[in-house]
Amino acid sequence: MAKRVHRPREDAEFNFILGMSKVPVLAYFTGTWPKALEPCRVMDLVVDGIADDYTGRLTAVRADITRCPAATERYGITGAPSFVLLKEGEAVAHGTGPMTIAEVRKFLDGHL
């Protein structure tokens, strides 16, 4: 069974996942510092649900800001949690802060 949400350990792995995806990618950026920890844990559950709901239409990637600094910089991520919807490696939409599953669906459906 394929992973629901990819969790790259470094920028090279993040880039590999982007390059291999034949569908748009939801890049979800997380942080481990105290203020970001709880909102990111909640968003992990939301992103897991989205990955299930959009199977075959979307690749979900959970990138830790400290482990993927080049991706974080490339997509202008300044806080966590943050989202970027990528099509062929290009950002087509950004979102910041905790969102409900309904808000993430609305964010995605407007661009998929």
Phi and psi in degrees as a GROMACS rama.xvg file:
@    title "Ramachandran Plot"
@    xaxis  label "Phi"
@    yaxis  label "Psi"
@TYPE xy
-72.8707  154.912  ALA-2
-64.9845  140.059  LYS-3
-73.2542  -45.9073  ARG-4
-128.558  120.931  VAL-5
-74.2268  143.079  HIS-6
-128.738  82.5142  ARG-7
-64.9261  144.036  PRO-8
-90.7412  -11.1176  ARG-9
-162.216  170.893  GLU-10
-59.0085  -40.3015  ASP-11
-60.2682  -41.3192  ALA-12
-68.6805  -39.4047  GLU-13
-57.0603  -49.2517  PHE-14
-64.0042  -37.2557  ASN-15
-61.9027  -46.067  PHE-16
-61.1741  -44.3044  ILE-17
-59.3781  -44.4601  LEU-18
-66.6171  -30.1691  GLY-19
-85.5902  -18.8673  MET-20
-73.3691  129.893  SER-21
-95.9506  -1.32148  LYS-22
-125.112  166.388  VAL-23
-56.6087  155.148  PRO-24
-116.39  129.021  VAL-25
-95.1808  105.577  LEU-26
-92.3622  117.834  ALA-27
-110.381  115.537  TYR-28
-98.1486  129.07  PHE-29
-119.981  165.706  THR-30
-135.084  158.286  GLY-31
-114.206  4.8485  THR-32
-75.4712  156.759  TRP-33
-52.2579  -43.4205  PRO-34
-68.8048  -27.2932  LYS-35
-93.3405  -19.1897  ALA-36
-57.604  -53.0211  LEU-37
-66.5028  -47.418  GLU-38
-59.9577  -34.9291  PRO-39
-70.7597  -36.9339  CYS-40
-63.4409  -41.838  ARG-41
-62.8832  -43.3338  VAL-42
-67.434  -26.3253  MET-43
-56.1432  -43.7656  ASP-44
-65.7953  -40.5931  LEU-45
-63.3972  -47.2393  VAL-46
-65.5852  -37.3191  VAL-47
-58.5065  -44.2313  ASP-48
-64.4686  -41.0418  GLY-49
-63.968  -42.8444  ILE-50
-58.9098  -39.6457  ALA-51
-66.8013  -47.0309  ASP-52
-65.2389  -30.9859  ASP-53
-109.061  23.4759  TYR-54
-53.5223  128.851  THR-55
87.7493  -15.9291  GLY-56
-110.811  -11.8079  ARG-57
-156.675  143.124  LEU-58
-106.947  127.594  THR-59
-102.134  132.833  ALA-60
-130.232  124.837  VAL-61
-102.44  109.244  ARG-62
-110.308  123.335  ALA-63
-76.2111  127.266  ASP-64
-55.0494  -38.8999  ILE-65
-76.127  -24.1814  THR-66
-90.0166  -21.3998  ARG-67
-126.245  61.4254  CYS-68
-66.2105  -32.9377  PRO-69
-68.633  -42.0116  ALA-70
-64.6988  -40.177  ALA-71
-59.0036  -45.3792  THR-72
-69.9333  -43.9597  GLU-73
-57.8408  -37.9355  ARG-74
-99.5985  10.9777  TYR-75
67.2655  33.1634  GLY-76
-77.1679  126.426  ILE-77
-119.339  -5.69171  THR-78
-161.73  171.814  GLY-79
-132.784  142.084  ALA-80
-79.7506  147.994  PRO-81
-138.193  153.494  SER-82
-128.477  144.842  PHE-83
-136.57  129.088  VAL-84
-96.0197  123.706  LEU-85
-115.067  134.347  LEU-86
-122.428  119.61  LYS-87
53.0483  38.9875  GLU-88
82.5069  -6.05088  GLY-89
-101.017  134.603  GLU-90
-70.775  127.456  ALA-91
-113.926  -13.9986  VAL-92
-160.14  147.212  ALA-93
-126.584  148.393  HIS-94
-145.015  146.452  GLY-95
-133.733  143.615  THR-96
91.6789  168.245  GLY-97
-63.616  141.464  PRO-98
-134.393  152.64  MET-99
-78.3903  166.873  THR-100
-62.4841  -34.9378  ILE-101
-64.9196  -40.0807  ALA-102
-66.6523  -39.9562  GLU-103
-66.5384  -41.2995  VAL-104
-58.9284  -44.4633  ARG-105
-62.7995  -43.2537  LYS-106
-56.5037  -45.5299  PHE-107
-74.8652  -46.3604  LEU-108
-62.1726  -26.6321  ASP-109
-72.4903  -11.3845  GLY-110
-127.409  -8.48747  HIS-111
